[in-house]
Every structure is written in C-alpha cells, then in structure tokens.
C-alpha cells in the first residue's frame, strides 16, 4: 500500500500539486515499512530454523528412549 501511495504521490508531484516534503514523508514511510517487513521475514526464518532443530532433537530423543 505504501508503494502505491508513493507512486501516486510522485505522479501528482510531477505536476506540482504535492510538496517535496510530503513526497519525502511518503518515501520514508515506505522505507520504514520495508525495513519492518525485512525484520519480520528474518524473525520468521529464525523461528522456522528453530522449529526444524526441535524436530531433529525430538527424533534423536525418541531414538535414545527406544534404545
């Protein structure tokens, strides 16, 4: 949504109806949201790795219990 808002604002700014400051605020909003998304994706990857490790540990513990 932020990308669409920025694109729309840029097209309007080209015609001089939006100030450069307003355009800058929209660009900063987009960057902040992209950074937040990146952090969420990194967190998700870490949690998936931990989940996979837990699954491997479970298999090892079960094998030891059977032995």
N, C-alpha and C positions, 0 to 999 in steps of 0.2 A: 504494500500500500504506500509506503514511504517513497518507493521508487516511482510509482505512478504520480504521486503528488509532486515530486521533484520535477519529473518530466513535464507535467502540466504547467508548473510554475516557470520552468525555463522557457517554454513556448510563449507564455504570456510576458515574461521579462524581455524577450527579444523584441516585443512590440512596445516596451517601455511602461507597462502597466503595473509592474511589481518592482519594488526597490531591490537593489543589490543585497541589502541587509536581510530582507525577507527570504531571498533566494539562498543566502548563506545559512540561515537558520534551518531551512529545509534540507540543505546538503548535510549539515551537522546532525540533524535528526536521522537521516538515512545512515550516515556513518555509525552513529551510536547504536542503531538497531542492527546493523550488520555485525558490529562487534559483539553485541549481546547474543546474536544468533550463533556466532562462532564459538562463544563461550559455552553455550548450551550444547552445541554439537560435540565439543571436546569433553564435556561432562558426560554426555551420552556414551561416547566411545569408551571412556574410563569405566563407566558402570557396566557396559557390555563385556569389557575385558575382565572385570572382577567377577561377573556372573559366570563367564566361561571358566575362570580359575576355580570358582566354587564347585562347578560341575565336575571338573577334573579331580578336585580334592575328595568330593563325595565318592567318586568311583574308586579311588585309592583306599579310602577308609572302609568302604564296603568289602573290598578285596582282602584287606587286612583282617576284618572281622570274620570273614568266612574262613581264612587261614587259621 
